Amino acid sequence: MAKTDTQITFRVTYEFKARIEAQAEKEHRPVANLIHKVMEEYLEQVEKKE
């Protein structure tokens, strides 16, 4: 079975990473899942405006 997911890497400050981790923990989800959710919502909003 072919893997369809791909990976993106980016840098953030230690403080920003701590904030993301804290929010992910509050929502009982992995950091990657939180970032994916936030980006998906952002893209949906932007694409509606186009």
KEVEXMI-708876 format. One record per atom (N, C-alpha, C, O): x, y, z; residue in three letters. Coordinates in pm, whole numbers, padded with zeros to 5 digits, always signed. Example, Ala and Ser with C-alpha at 12.3 -4.5 7.8 and 13.67 -1.06 7.14 Angstrom:
2
+01319-00569+00780ALA/+01230-00450+00780ALA/+01320-00330+00780ALA/+01424-00332+00846ALA/+01285-00225+00708SER/+01367-00106+00714SER/+01290+00003+00787SER/+01341+00114+00804SER/
END
This chain:
50
+00084-00118+00000MET/+00000+00000+00000MET/+00089+00125+00000MET/+00181+00135+00082MET/+00063+00218-00088ALA/+00143+00339-00099ALA/+00105+00437+00012ALA/-00012+00451+00047ALA/+00205+00503+00065LYS/+00181+00605+00167LYS/+00143+00734+00097LYS/+00213+00779+00006LYS/+00031+00795+00139THR/-00018+00915+00072THR/+00012+01043+00149THR/-00004+01152+00095THR/+00054+01031+00274ASP/+00086+01150+00353ASP/+00226+01198+00323ASP/+00313+01119+00285ASP/+00248+01327+00340THR/+00380+01385+00324THR/+00411+01469+00447THR/+00322+01496+00528THR/+00534+01510+00461GLN/+00578+01579+00582GLN/+00623+01721+00549GLN/+00682+01746+00445GLN/+00592+01813+00641ILE/+00637+01952+00631ILE/+00713+01983+00760ILE/+00670+01946+00869ILE/+00826+02050+00747THR/+00905+02088+00863THR/+00921+02240+00866THR/+00947+02301+00763THR/+00903+02299+00983PHE/+00925+02442+00997PHE/+00974+02473+01137PHE/+00954+02395+01230PHE/+01037+02588+01152ARG/+01096+02627+01280ARG/+01004+02725+01353ARG/+00942+02812+01292ARG/+00999+02709+01484VAL/+00926+02803+01571VAL/+01012+02830+01693VAL/+01108+02757+01719VAL/+00979+02933+01767THR/+01052+02961+01891THR/+01014+02857+01996THR/+00912+02789+01985THR/+01097+02847+02098TYR/+01068+02755+02208TYR/+00935+02793+02276TYR/+00857+02706+02315TYR/+00912+02923+02288GLU/+00790+02971+02352GLU/+00666+02932+02270GLU/+00565+02889+02325GLU/+00676+02948+02139PHE/+00563+02914+02052PHE/+00536+02764+02058PHE/+00420+02721+02064PHE/+00641+02684+02057LYS/+00626+02539+02066LYS/+00559+02500+02197LYS/+00473+02412+02199LYS/+00597+02565+02305ALA/+00536+02536+02435ALA/+00387+02570+02434ALA/+00306+02497+02491ALA/+00352+02679+02369ARG/+00210+02717+02359ARG/+00131+02614+02278ARG/+00020+02576+02316ARG/+00188+02570+02167ILE/+00121+02469+02084ILE/+00104+02339+02164ILE/-00003+02279+02162ILE/+00209+02298+02232GLU/+00202+02174+02311GLU/+00099+02185+02422GLU/+00026+02089+02448GLU/+00092+02300+02487ALA/-00006+02319+02595ALA/-00148+02311+02541ALA/-00235+02249+02603ALA/-00172+02373+02426GLN/-00307+02369+02368GLN/-00343+02228+02323GLN/-00455+02183+02344GLN/-00250+02160+02262ALA/-00274+02022+02218ALA/-00309+01935+02338ALA/-00399+01851+02331ALA/-00238+01955+02447GLU/-00266+01876+02568GLU/-00405+01906+02622GLU/-00476+01815+02663GLU/-00445+02033+02621LYS/-00581+02072+02666LYS/-00688+02003+02582LYS/-00794+01966+02633LYS/-00659+01988+02453GLU/-00756+01927+02361GLU/-00738+01776+02349GLU/-00810+01711+02272GLU/-00644+01720+02424HIS/-00618+01575+02423HIS/-00593+01524+02280HIS/-00653+01426+02236HIS/-00504+01593+02211ARG/-00470+01554+02074ARG/-00321+01573+02053ARG/-00258+01652+02124ARG/-00263+01503+01957PRO/-00122+01523+01925PRO/-00099+01662+01864PRO/-00188+01719+01802PRO/+00021+01714+01882VAL/+00056+01845+01827VAL/+00034+01848+01676VAL/-00023+01944+01624VAL/+00077+01746+01606ALA/+00061+01743+01459ALA/-00086+01751+01420ALA/-00121+01816+01322ALA/-00171+01685+01497ASN/-00314+01688+01467ASN/-00371+01827+01490ASN/-00455+01873+01412ASN/-00328+01894+01596LEU/-00374+02031+01623LEU/-00332+02124+01511LEU/-00413+02203+01462LEU/-00206+02116+01470ILE/-00156+02202+01363ILE/-00232+02175+01234ILE/-00268+02269+01162ILE/-00258+02049+01203HIS/-00334+02014+01082HIS/-00473+02074+01088HIS/-00521+02130+00990HIS/-00540+02062+01203LYS/-00676+02116+01220LYS/-00677+02268+01199LYS/-00762+02320+01127LYS/-00583+02337+01262VAL/-00577+02483+01251VAL/-00551+02526+01107VAL/-00615+02619+01058VAL/-00459+02461+01041MET/-00427+02496+00902MET/-00543+02465+00809MET/-00570+02541+00716MET/-00611+02355+00833GLU/-00728+02320+00751GLU/-00837+02427+00764GLU/-00895+02469+00664GLU/-00863+02471+00887GLU/-00964+02576+00909GLU/-00923+02707+00844GLU/-01006+02776+00785GLU/-00794+02741+00853TYR/-00744+02863+00791TYR/-00762+02859+00639TYR/-00813+02953+00579TYR/-00721+02749+00579LEU/-00732+02737+00433LEU/-00877+02742+00387LEU/-00907+02801+00283LEU/-00967+02680+00462GLU/-01110+02686+00425GLU/-01160+02831+00426GLU/-01234+02872+00337GLU/-01120+02908+00529GLN/-01161+03048+00536GLN/-01106+03129+00419GLN/-01180+03205+00356GLN/-00979+03113+00389VAL/-00915+03188+00281VAL/-00975+03150+00147VAL/-01000+03237+00063VAL/-00999+03022+00124GLU/-01052+02976-00004GLU/-01196+03024-00026GLU/-01237+03044-00140GLU/-01271+03044+00080LYS/-01407+03097+00067LYS/-01406+03242+00017LYS/-01499+03285-00052LYS/-01301+03315+00052LYS/-01291+03456+00014LYS/-01249+03474-00132LYS/-01268+03582-00189LYS/-01193+03371-00192GLU/-01141+03383-00330GLU/-01253+03382-00431GLU/-01228+03392-00552GLU/
END
